């Protein structure tokens, strides 16, 4: 509880600074785009950049301004329908698969919408009653973390949209190429026992990270770096994609139906492997971590290597012992880097686990419409940990639970091995 106006003013200034920083970051990520790029939606998983920047703006209008300003009038009466993603308690929504068909509102209109909401948000933060400031602080912080998630999605979606173009456009031609070589994989012996899993209530967390609870972890081993392109090439060359004994049933059906025989964004050119990146086509670097794998591909590789994927609790216990540092978006590679002398625990690539995305014991979603944010997706998806090269620094933590469907691979996903002790 905020006790004084001085304390309240400090909170307001912190909130204003962070709001401005995160909102500007989204627009900075869009600066390399031309107007036509804002409209692209090449598969149902991706959304047009224009929709992303409108949706994260709508989030503040729908969940902050409309709840804190009596009689608030929306910027446009139909934007709730156009830019609502999946909040059924907020009304009907435009079909996700058809977002790329919306030529109007224009990009200019969307930026005017953002400017309008930014101004209204700053006014609200500066004037809100001290009794409501704690709740406002939480709502705005939730909205900013939501926007940071969409900043990562923006980069993922732009990459896939450009990959679908035969010209293979370059998002940014000034991205540095990660240097260095990988080193031999080392195995860490991890002692089991009772461990706490979930957020410790220090700082922000999403509701799906709670409540903290005890789990039993058995003795196990963790690889201290991600599997590399070179190692994955061995899996391909030895017939990994044609060996039915390595694949889960759904995975085998999927790769047969899709004709998958290598990771997404790989392409053979005149007998040599190349890889598409946000910096364009590059020679495949065998020392870089293999990325853009589905859960099924990661699981099949682990079986081929006579290992397994780590459990969520095993990875979280390890991450909780380490500082959050690594190759994040601020490194400005927007691509995974060779491990070198340091372990790859945070950043580079979201790491698949063998744990399904389910509610923790005693989980309760947030009250009201924002309770739709996470809980209703706890079915048929797998947990990933650690962040990636497109994650904003400071956005992830040991307890952070990302989740994707097992067939999805347009995200920056990678592979770490584990084994029983």
C-alpha angles and dihedrals in degrees: 000000000000108000106188142026089244091057090045092053091051090052091049092052092048090050094047092050094048093044091053093046097051095042091051091050091060092053092045090056089054096050095092090056126097120217094264091055092062091067100054124118110161099172134014092256092061127068128204113264087238090059093048094055091045094047096053087049091049088053091064091045094048101040104028116021096039091049099044103037115066111229093007113182116213119239090241126009094226100042091089088062095044100045105031106110108193108329102126091179087064093057138258122338139207112259112272093221092058101050090108091062094068108101088164135088088051126226088257090053091051093052090049087052091051092049091050093050092044090056093047091048093051090049091050094048091050095047108031116126113260090239091062098040096094092055092043090051090055094046094049092046089051090050092050092050088048089052091050088055088054091048087062091044090051091059093044092049095045089052093053093042091053092044089057089059113088088220089062095218120212118239092199126001094194098065113127116240112234112248134203139063132270120246131218114293114258125205123223117208108222123197116221130221138113112330134177115246124194138032119329094215093251109126129339123334136164117250092249089068090064151130103031110229142166123265133182113239120190124218108280146153129244128198109236095221140032124267111267134228089250092054092047090050088060088056090052095045092050092055100261093153092053100045108097092193091070098054136081109236095251090046093052091050090048098051091046092051094044097038091232114174101152139019122291115275094026117124133173113228117186091336096312127104119242131180131212116230137169084266092056132255115344137175109269108259109214090204096059120091113264109251143186095046126153118232088253092056092047091049093048092051091050090053091048089053090049090244136097141230117269123257118245091245092051093054095042092052089053094045091050089063094054136069116250102255135128145091105335131155091280089064084071096220094106083197134081117269132214113271096239112172096331127079119246106233105130126032128005097079140002104250120228115230128195090237120108117231102255138147119275116240108282094014116165121182120229116277120264129005095333086065086079090067099092117346100073092058094062095115135086095357134108130228122246126190142199109035128254146241090280095049116105111246110257094026098097135056139171094276095046111124117203117181137194137169111264094245095054120103108155088095122086094265128159145173135255123177128228135179140190114260 
